[in-house]
Amino acid sequence: MTMGLDLDSLGFASPQDTTIVVAMSGGVDSSVTAALLHEAGFKVIGITLNLYDYGQVTQKKGACCAGQDVYDATVVAEKLGFPHYVLDYETLFKESVMDDFVESYLRGETPIPCIRCNQKVKFRDLFQAAKDLGAQALATGHYVRRRLEKDTAQLHQAISPEKDQSYFLFTTTQDQLDFIRFPLGHLTKEETRHHAHRFGLEVADKPDSQDICFVPNGNYASAIERLRPGSLEKGDICDLQGNVLGHHEGIINFTIGQRKGLNLSAISSQTQTTSQEPLYVIALNHISHTVIVGPKEALANSHIFVKELNWLATDIPNKDEELPCTVKIRSSQKPLSGKLTRNAMENTGIVELDAPEYGVAPGQACVFYQGTRVLGGGWITKPLSPLK
């Protein structure tokens, strides 16, 4: 290990003869990634993707694609003395990420645009841009680890569970994993900031972005109305028996498992549900624009349908073969024990959990693990409820 960089994990014997493109978002993580590689003697080229400059509109810092972030990345490259390019990907980002986000929400799903951005923009087009520049690798500031086992690259969780980002990278292909490096996977966030101060980077204390870059205020409904005017439709809030309990301004204001913000001023006399019993969003019907609410036990699911399966394991299970594993349906949760069975239909499967999970929402990612290794994952299409 050299000054915080695990050279063995990078797999290059001669840094001075190796060109690495670094995806620089303007944040502390990607900036330290570039700085550590540059310090170790690698030929670093920084690339920042101009995806969507919402920061100029809201005058709010912290949006990952804001103009301030492009500026911050440029300053880091100039200070350390390596070339830096800004590529305009706004059209691709809108078509591949923003439009998908809108359509998913309007279907009553809970999309994760950061995964789609990695899949369809950063790890696809930036991957190709790095190769076009003659680089031997692309590096990012993600907190994950890449390991070589029998000459095969594997994706593993980061050393720091609090910062692990493997959930967001399940769509990575094997070709991409062979080419991409993650120098921060063995560091904690505190150690990364320490290196930023050591290098004298102005972004050393820059806060982490907490919001979707094109929705920096967290108001999804207003963002969708702006992106797709007239798409919000009012509807009813009903209980499991179909009794109308209230009304809403659009199903995109709700997510599966939500308890707060239902604004039910009264309970229908026809329903057996009492006002004292907490109600949760159980399902969203985008055809009738109905929000269905019920008791917490109605959220329990032990079987989950997944589609668009992506495998990073070489030992892909046969169809109808059960694969014991742990899974995550949210990035911050502890892995859940269960098993996966691939369906006869291509790239689909069913996850059976050992214990029911609450609040499984279509549109979320379901990522499979064995220990710290990422086996792959898929997108949740619909949960099966034991409640009839």
LOPAKE-251139 format. One record per residue (C-alpha): x, y, z; residue number from 1. Coordinates in steps of 0.2 Angstrom, whole numbers. Example, Ala and Ser with C-alpha at 12.3 -4.5 7.8 and 13.67 -1.06 7.14 Angstrom:
@X->62 Y->-22 Z->39 num->1 .
@X->68 Y->-5 Z->36 num->2 .
# end
This chain:
@X->0 Y->0 Z->0 num->1 .
@X->7 Y->17 Z->-5 num->2 .
@X->1 Y->33 Z->4 num->3 .
@X->-17 Y->26 Z->5 num->4 .
@X->-18 Y->18 Z->-12 num->5 .
@X->-19 Y->-1 Z->-13 num->6 .
@X->-8 Y->-4 Z->-28 num->7 .
@X->-10 Y->-23 Z->-28 num->8 .
@X->-29 Y->-21 Z->-31 num->9 .
@X->-26 Y->-10 Z->-46 num->10 .
@X->-16 Y->-24 Z->-55 num->11 .
@X->-3 Y->-13 Z->-64 num->12 .
@X->15 Y->-16 Z->-61 num->13 .
@X->21 Y->0 Z->-69 num->14 .
@X->11 Y->15 Z->-64 num->15 .
@X->21 Y->27 Z->-75 num->16 .
@X->17 Y->17 Z->-90 num->17 .
@X->-2 Y->16 Z->-86 num->18 .
@X->-15 Y->29 Z->-91 num->19 .
@X->-31 Y->29 Z->-80 num->20 .
@X->-46 Y->40 Z->-84 num->21 .
@X->-55 Y->46 Z->-68 num->22 .
@X->-73 Y->50 Z->-68 num->23 .
@X->-73 Y->66 Z->-58 num->24 .
@X->-90 Y->72 Z->-51 num->25 .
@X->-82 Y->87 Z->-42 num->26 .
@X->-85 Y->79 Z->-25 num->27 .
@X->-72 Y->74 Z->-12 num->28 .
@X->-72 Y->55 Z->-16 num->29 .
@X->-68 Y->56 Z->-35 num->30 .
@X->-56 Y->70 Z->-32 num->31 .
@X->-46 Y->60 Z->-19 num->32 .
@X->-47 Y->45 Z->-31 num->33 .
@X->-38 Y->56 Z->-45 num->34 .
@X->-26 Y->63 Z->-32 num->35 .
@X->-20 Y->46 Z->-25 num->36 .
@X->-18 Y->39 Z->-43 num->37 .
@X->-8 Y->54 Z->-48 num->38 .
@X->3 Y->53 Z->-32 num->39 .
@X->7 Y->35 Z->-36 num->40 .
@X->14 Y->40 Z->-53 num->41 .
@X->-1 Y->35 Z->-64 num->42 .
@X->-5 Y->45 Z->-80 num->43 .
@X->-21 Y->53 Z->-74 num->44 .
@X->-34 Y->60 Z->-86 num->45 .
@X->-50 Y->68 Z->-77 num->46 .
@X->-67 Y->67 Z->-86 num->47 .
@X->-82 Y->76 Z->-79 num->48 .
@X->-99 Y->73 Z->-87 num->49 .
@X->-110 Y->88 Z->-89 num->50 .
@X->-127 Y->79 Z->-86 num->51 .
@X->-139 Y->91 Z->-80 num->52 .
@X->-135 Y->108 Z->-73 num->53 .
@X->-150 Y->110 Z->-61 num->54 .
@X->-138 Y->119 Z->-48 num->55 .
@X->-139 Y->134 Z->-59 num->56 .
@X->-157 Y->135 Z->-59 num->57 .
@X->-160 Y->132 Z->-40 num->58 .
@X->-144 Y->141 Z->-34 num->59 .
@X->-141 Y->126 Z->-23 num->60 .
@X->-125 Y->117 Z->-20 num->61 .
@X->-124 Y->99 Z->-18 num->62 .
@X->-132 Y->93 Z->-34 num->63 .
@X->-120 Y->81 Z->-42 num->64 .
@X->-121 Y->88 Z->-59 num->65 .
@X->-122 Y->107 Z->-55 num->66 .
@X->-110 Y->119 Z->-63 num->67 .
@X->-101 Y->121 Z->-46 num->68 .
@X->-96 Y->103 Z->-47 num->69 .
@X->-89 Y->105 Z->-64 num->70 .
@X->-79 Y->120 Z->-58 num->71 .
@X->-73 Y->110 Z->-42 num->72 .
@X->-67 Y->96 Z->-53 num->73 .
@X->-58 Y->108 Z->-64 num->74 .
@X->-49 Y->116 Z->-50 num->75 .
@X->-43 Y->99 Z->-43 num->76 .
@X->-36 Y->94 Z->-60 num->77 .
@X->-27 Y->111 Z->-62 num->78 .
@X->-20 Y->110 Z->-44 num->79 .
@X->-13 Y->93 Z->-46 num->80 .
@X->-7 Y->96 Z->-64 num->81 .
@X->-16 Y->83 Z->-75 num->82 .
@X->-28 Y->85 Z->-90 num->83 .
@X->-46 Y->87 Z->-87 num->84 .
@X->-60 Y->86 Z->-100 num->85 .
@X->-79 Y->91 Z->-98 num->86 .
@X->-91 Y->80 Z->-109 num->87 .
@X->-108 Y->86 Z->-113 num->88 .
@X->-120 Y->71 Z->-110 num->89 .
@X->-136 Y->81 Z->-106 num->90 .
@X->-146 Y->73 Z->-121 num->91 .
@X->-141 Y->55 Z->-117 num->92 .
@X->-144 Y->58 Z->-98 num->93 .
@X->-161 Y->65 Z->-101 num->94 .
@X->-166 Y->51 Z->-113 num->95 .
@X->-158 Y->37 Z->-103 num->96 .
@X->-161 Y->42 Z->-85 num->97 .
@X->-173 Y->57 Z->-83 num->98 .
@X->-186 Y->50 Z->-95 num->99 .
@X->-185 Y->33 Z->-87 num->100 .
@X->-187 Y->41 Z->-70 num->101 .
@X->-203 Y->50 Z->-75 num->102 .
@X->-210 Y->35 Z->-83 num->103 .
@X->-206 Y->23 Z->-68 num->104 .
@X->-214 Y->35 Z->-56 num->105 .
@X->-230 Y->37 Z->-66 num->106 .
@X->-231 Y->18 Z->-66 num->107 .
@X->-232 Y->19 Z->-47 num->108 .
@X->-214 Y->12 Z->-45 num->109 .
@X->-200 Y->18 Z->-34 num->110 .
@X->-186 Y->21 Z->-47 num->111 .
@X->-167 Y->23 Z->-43 num->112 .
@X->-160 Y->34 Z->-56 num->113 .
@X->-142 Y->33 Z->-49 num->114 .
@X->-141 Y->15 Z->-54 num->115 .
@X->-148 Y->19 Z->-72 num->116 .
@X->-135 Y->32 Z->-73 num->117 .
@X->-121 Y->20 Z->-69 num->118 .
@X->-128 Y->7 Z->-81 num->119 .
@X->-133 Y->18 Z->-96 num->120 .
@X->-121 Y->33 Z->-95 num->121 .
@X->-106 Y->32 Z->-84 num->122 .
@X->-101 Y->14 Z->-85 num->123 .
@X->-106 Y->13 Z->-104 num->124 .
@X->-102 Y->29 Z->-113 num->125 .
@X->-88 Y->34 Z->-101 num->126 .
@X->-81 Y->17 Z->-101 num->127 .
@X->-79 Y->19 Z->-120 num->128 .
@X->-72 Y->36 Z->-119 num->129 .
@X->-58 Y->30 Z->-108 num->130 .
@X->-54 Y->16 Z->-120 num->131 .
@X->-54 Y->29 Z->-135 num->132 .
@X->-42 Y->39 Z->-125 num->133 .
@X->-30 Y->24 Z->-124 num->134 .
@X->-32 Y->22 Z->-106 num->135 .
@X->-29 Y->5 Z->-97 num->136 .
@X->-42 Y->8 Z->-84 num->137 .
@X->-57 Y->19 Z->-79 num->138 .
@X->-57 Y->23 Z->-60 num->139 .
@X->-72 Y->30 Z->-50 num->140 .
@X->-74 Y->36 Z->-32 num->141 .
@X->-87 Y->22 Z->-27 num->142 .
@X->-84 Y->13 Z->-11 num->143 .
@X->-83 Y->-5 Z->-17 num->144 .
@X->-69 Y->-17 Z->-20 num->145 .
@X->-63 Y->-26 Z->-35 num->146 .
@X->-54 Y->-43 Z->-32 num->147 .
@X->-46 Y->-55 Z->-44 num->148 .
@X->-50 Y->-73 Z->-41 num->149 .
@X->-42 Y->-85 Z->-54 num->150 .
@X->-40 Y->-71 Z->-66 num->151 .
@X->-58 Y->-66 Z->-65 num->152 .
@X->-63 Y->-49 Z->-58 num->153 .
@X->-76 Y->-49 Z->-44 num->154 .
@X->-86 Y->-35 Z->-36 num->155 .
@X->-86 Y->-35 Z->-17 num->156 .
@X->-93 Y->-23 Z->-4 num->157 .
@X->-82 Y->-10 Z->3 num->158 .
@X->-73 Y->-11 Z->19 num->159 .
@X->-84 Y->2 Z->27 num->160 .
@X->-102 Y->-4 Z->28 num->161 .
@X->-108 Y->13 Z->31 num->162 .
@X->-101 Y->19 Z->14 num->163 .
@X->-103 Y->3 Z->4 num->164 .
@X->-111 Y->7 Z->-13 num->165 .
@X->-111 Y->-10 Z->-21 num->166 .
@X->-130 Y->-10 Z->-22 num->167 .
@X->-129 Y->4 Z->-35 num->168 .
@X->-117 Y->-5 Z->-46 num->169 .
@X->-126 Y->-22 Z->-48 num->170 .
@X->-129 Y->-18 Z->-67 num->171 .
@X->-110 Y->-18 Z->-70 num->172 .
@X->-105 Y->-30 Z->-84 num->173 .
@X->-90 Y->-42 Z->-83 num->174 .
@X->-81 Y->-32 Z->-97 num->175 .
@X->-83 Y->-16 Z->-87 num->176 .
@X->-77 Y->-24 Z->-71 num->177 .
@X->-62 Y->-30 Z->-80 num->178 .
@X->-58 Y->-12 Z->-84 num->179 .
@X->-64 Y->-2 Z->-70 num->180 .
@X->-55 Y->1 Z->-53 num->181 .
@X->-61 Y->7 Z->-37 num->182 .
@X->-47 Y->14 Z->-27 num->183 .
@X->-57 Y->20 Z->-11 num->184 .
@X->-65 Y->3 Z->-7 num->185 .
@X->-53 Y->-1 Z->7 num->186 .
@X->-55 Y->17 Z->15 num->187 .
@X->-67 Y->25 Z->27 num->188 .
@X->-75 Y->42 Z->23 num->189 .
@X->-64 Y->49 Z->37 num->190 .
@X->-49 Y->43 Z->29 num->191 .
@X->-54 Y->50 Z->12 num->192 .
@X->-56 Y->67 Z->19 num->193 .
@X->-40 Y->66 Z->28 num->194 .
@X->-31 Y->63 Z->11 num->195 .
@X->-41 Y->77 Z->4 num->196 .
@X->-34 Y->89 Z->17 num->197 .
@X->-17 Y->81 Z->14 num->198 .
@X->-17 Y->86 Z->-4 num->199 .
@X->-24 Y->103 Z->0 num->200 .
@X->-40 Y->101 Z->-10 num->201 .
@X->-53 Y->114 Z->-8 num->202 .
@X->-67 Y->101 Z->-9 num->203 .
@X->-60 Y->92 Z->7 num->204 .
@X->-75 Y->97 Z->18 num->205 .
@X->-88 Y->97 Z->4 num->206 .
@X->-104 Y->89 Z->10 num->207 .
@X->-110 Y->73 Z->1 num->208 .
@X->-124 Y->75 Z->-11 num->209 .
@X->-140 Y->68 Z->-3 num->210 .
@X->-152 Y->71 Z->-17 num->211 .
@X->-155 Y->65 Z->-35 num->212 .
@X->-145 Y->77 Z->-45 num->213 .
@X->-159 Y->84 Z->-56 num->214 .
@X->-171 Y->84 Z->-40 num->215 .
@X->-160 Y->93 Z->-28 num->216 .
@X->-174 Y->99 Z->-17 num->217 .
@X->-181 Y->81 Z->-15 num->218 .
@X->-198 Y->86 Z->-22 num->219 .
@X->-201 Y->73 Z->-35 num->220 .
@X->-219 Y->78 Z->-39 num->221 .
@X->-213 Y->96 Z->-44 num->222 .
@X->-199 Y->89 Z->-54 num->223 .
@X->-210 Y->77 Z->-64 num->224 .
@X->-223 Y->91 Z->-67 num->225 .
@X->-209 Y->101 Z->-74 num->226 .
@X->-202 Y->87 Z->-85 num->227 .
@X->-219 Y->81 Z->-90 num->228 .
@X->-232 Y->95 Z->-89 num->229 .
@X->-250 Y->89 Z->-86 num->230 .
@X->-244 Y->71 Z->-81 num->231 .
@X->-251 Y->72 Z->-63 num->232 .
@X->-268 Y->65 Z->-61 num->233 .
@X->-279 Y->66 Z->-45 num->234 .
@X->-286 Y->50 Z->-38 num->235 .
@X->-294 Y->41 Z->-23 num->236 .
@X->-285 Y->34 Z->-7 num->237 .
@X->-294 Y->17 Z->-3 num->238 .
@X->-293 Y->4 Z->10 num->239 .
@X->-290 Y->-15 Z->5 num->240 .
@X->-309 Y->-17 Z->3 num->241 .
@X->-310 Y->-3 Z->-9 num->242 .
@X->-318 Y->10 Z->2 num->243 .
@X->-313 Y->27 Z->-2 num->244 .
@X->-305 Y->36 Z->13 num->245 .
@X->-298 Y->51 Z->4 num->246 .
@X->-291 Y->59 Z->-11 num->247 .
@X->-274 Y->64 Z->-18 num->248 .
@X->-265 Y->75 Z->-31 num->249 .
@X->-255 Y->61 Z->-39 num->250 .
@X->-248 Y->44 Z->-35 num->251 .
@X->-230 Y->50 Z->-37 num->252 .
@X->-232 Y->58 Z->-20 num->253 .
@X->-233 Y->41 Z->-12 num->254 .
@X->-221 Y->26 Z->-10 num->255 .
@X->-224 Y->8 Z->-4 num->256 .
@X->-223 Y->8 Z->15 num->257 .
@X->-226 Y->26 Z->17 num->258 .
@X->-235 Y->31 Z->33 num->259 .
@X->-234 Y->50 Z->35 num->260 .
@X->-242 Y->62 Z->23 num->261 .
@X->-258 Y->52 Z->19 num->262 .
@X->-269 Y->67 Z->25 num->263 .
@X->-284 Y->56 Z->29 num->264 .
@X->-295 Y->68 Z->39 num->265 .
@X->-308 Y->55 Z->42 num->266 .
@X->-311 Y->36 Z->40 num->267 .
@X->-325 Y->29 Z->30 num->268 .
@X->-339 Y->22 Z->40 num->269 .
@X->-340 Y->7 Z->28 num->270 .
@X->-322 Y->1 Z->32 num->271 .
@X->-317 Y->-9 Z->47 num->272 .
@X->-301 Y->0 Z->49 num->273 .
@X->-301 Y->12 Z->64 num->274 .
@X->-294 Y->29 Z->65 num->275 .
@X->-282 Y->23 Z->79 num->276 .
@X->-274 Y->10 Z->68 num->277 .
@X->-259 Y->16 Z->58 num->278 .
@X->-261 Y->15 Z->39 num->279 .
@X->-247 Y->12 Z->27 num->280 .
@X->-247 Y->13 Z->8 num->281 .
@X->-249 Y->-5 Z->2 num->282 .
@X->-250 Y->-3 Z->-17 num->283 .
@X->-251 Y->10 Z->-31 num->284 .
@X->-263 Y->7 Z->-46 num->285 .
@X->-257 Y->18 Z->-60 num->286 .
@X->-271 Y->13 Z->-71 num->287 .
@X->-285 Y->19 Z->-59 num->288 .
@X->-273 Y->32 Z->-50 num->289 .
@X->-278 Y->24 Z->-34 num->290 .
@X->-267 Y->24 Z->-18 num->291 .
@X->-271 Y->8 Z->-8 num->292 .
@X->-268 Y->9 Z->11 num->293 .
@X->-269 Y->-4 Z->25 num->294 .
@X->-261 Y->-11 Z->41 num->295 .
@X->-243 Y->-14 Z->42 num->296 .
@X->-245 Y->-33 Z->41 num->297 .
@X->-252 Y->-30 Z->23 num->298 .
@X->-234 Y->-24 Z->18 num->299 .
@X->-226 Y->-41 Z->23 num->300 .
@X->-218 Y->-50 Z->8 num->301 .
@X->-208 Y->-66 Z->7 num->302 .
@X->-208 Y->-68 Z->-12 num->303 .
@X->-201 Y->-55 Z->-24 num->304 .
@X->-202 Y->-55 Z->-43 num->305 .
@X->-186 Y->-48 Z->-52 num->306 .
@X->-183 Y->-44 Z->-70 num->307 .
@X->-168 Y->-39 Z->-80 num->308 .
@X->-156 Y->-50 Z->-70 num->309 .
@X->-138 Y->-46 Z->-72 num->310 .
@X->-125 Y->-59 Z->-67 num->311 .
@X->-107 Y->-55 Z->-61 num->312 .
@X->-104 Y->-73 Z->-55 num->313 .
@X->-97 Y->-85 Z->-67 num->314 .
@X->-107 Y->-100 Z->-59 num->315 .
@X->-124 Y->-94 Z->-65 num->316 .
@X->-138 Y->-105 Z->-58 num->317 .
@X->-148 Y->-116 Z->-70 num->318 .
@X->-166 Y->-112 Z->-73 num->319 .
@X->-177 Y->-118 Z->-58 num->320 .
@X->-161 Y->-121 Z->-48 num->321 .
@X->-162 Y->-113 Z->-30 num->322 .
@X->-147 Y->-102 Z->-26 num->323 .
@X->-144 Y->-98 Z->-7 num->324 .
@X->-139 Y->-80 Z->-5 num->325 .
@X->-142 Y->-64 Z->4 num->326 .
@X->-151 Y->-50 Z->-4 num->327 .
@X->-153 Y->-31 Z->-2 num->328 .
@X->-169 Y->-22 Z->-8 num->329 .
@X->-162 Y->-5 Z->-1 num->330 .
@X->-145 Y->1 Z->-1 num->331 .
@X->-144 Y->5 Z->18 num->332 .
@X->-151 Y->-11 Z->25 num->333 .
@X->-143 Y->-27 Z->31 num->334 .
@X->-143 Y->-41 Z->19 num->335 .
@X->-158 Y->-52 Z->20 num->336 .
@X->-156 Y->-71 Z->20 num->337 .
@X->-165 Y->-81 Z->6 num->338 .
@X->-164 Y->-90 Z->-10 num->339 .
@X->-165 Y->-85 Z->-29 num->340 .
@X->-173 Y->-96 Z->-42 num->341 .
@X->-172 Y->-91 Z->-60 num->342 .
@X->-187 Y->-93 Z->-71 num->343 .
@X->-189 Y->-101 Z->-88 num->344 .
@X->-192 Y->-84 Z->-94 num->345 .
@X->-176 Y->-76 Z->-99 num->346 .
@X->-168 Y->-64 Z->-86 num->347 .
@X->-182 Y->-66 Z->-73 num->348 .
@X->-183 Y->-74 Z->-56 num->349 .
@X->-191 Y->-76 Z->-39 num->350 .
@X->-182 Y->-72 Z->-23 num->351 .
@X->-189 Y->-81 Z->-8 num->352 .
@X->-184 Y->-73 Z->9 num->353 .
@X->-182 Y->-83 Z->25 num->354 .
@X->-192 Y->-70 Z->34 num->355 .
@X->-205 Y->-58 Z->27 num->356 .
@X->-199 Y->-40 Z->23 num->357 .
@X->-210 Y->-25 Z->24 num->358 .
@X->-212 Y->-11 Z->11 num->359 .
@X->-205 Y->-20 Z->-5 num->360 .
@X->-208 Y->-8 Z->-19 num->361 .
@X->-208 Y->-11 Z->-38 num->362 .
@X->-194 Y->-1 Z->-47 num->363 .
@X->-182 Y->-5 Z->-33 num->364 .
@X->-166 Y->-15 Z->-35 num->365 .
@X->-164 Y->-32 Z->-28 num->366 .
@X->-145 Y->-36 Z->-26 num->367 .
@X->-139 Y->-54 Z->-23 num->368 .
@X->-123 Y->-57 Z->-12 num->369 .
@X->-113 Y->-72 Z->-6 num->370 .
@X->-103 Y->-65 Z->9 num->371 .
@X->-96 Y->-48 Z->3 num->372 .
@X->-96 Y->-53 Z->-16 num->373 .
@X->-110 Y->-46 Z->-27 num->374 .
@X->-117 Y->-60 Z->-38 num->375 .
@X->-128 Y->-49 Z->-48 num->376 .
@X->-146 Y->-42 Z->-46 num->377 .
@X->-162 Y->-37 Z->-54 num->378 .
@X->-176 Y->-25 Z->-54 num->379 .
@X->-192 Y->-28 Z->-43 num->380 .
@X->-207 Y->-30 Z->-54 num->381 .
@X->-221 Y->-34 Z->-41 num->382 .
@X->-220 Y->-41 Z->-24 num->383 .
@X->-231 Y->-56 Z->-19 num->384 .
@X->-241 Y->-53 Z->-3 num->385 .
@X->-247 Y->-67 Z->9 num->386 .
@X->-263 Y->-56 Z->12 num->387 .
@X->-277 Y->-61 Z->1 num->388 .
# end
